[in-house]
Amino acid sequence: MTYPLPDSFAEAIKNLVCLIDVQQQYPQATPPTSDAFTTALKLVIQAYEQTGYSFPYLYHAYTDDSGGITLTWSNQQNPNRQVDLFCPPSNEQVPKVSYSETIEYAIEDLSYDSTLADCFNEYNNYNES
């Protein structure tokens, strides 16, 4: 039996894919590089596989001038809490995740020990009411 994808995950993928055609809507915008897009997609899917239906809603997705991607999740119960994922334009650079709650702020390189799902669960308390 298959189950439908949660809306939050489907919306995150949709917003990520929309970045590919960002110049159609915003001619001055820079589309993502293939490295940034592939990395972001891989990390979002990996986070969904670890969080399932508790995957949070994506608040904002955008590219920078060099084609890197930033994805921001903001906690719906506490908008001051957020997680930002930055995927650089080149695979030679390491993706970074930042998490904040009001004035507390931290940035980490994403590694095999640290995942986006860990940040959702530990730092942003998305699973807590």
C-alpha angles and dihedrals in degrees: 000000000000125000127211118256114255113260091239093060094043090051092049091053091045092051091047092051090047089062089069090066096036092124092064090065099028111029093191093054122104116231117229120267116247089247092054093045094047092047093048092048092049093049094046092050091046091051091049091051089055099041103032114180092001090068105131127236116264111240102189140001126189145148129234127225092273096050098261118142129229120192120188127198117191121195109246094212094046113023090190089071116079144156121213122196117198118193110189121224092250133049086225086078126065121243113244133209125201128189129191144179113190104303098352110096135168136174125203135181109240109242138159088277095049124053136180089245090057089056091049091051105035107029104028101034091218090159095054124084 
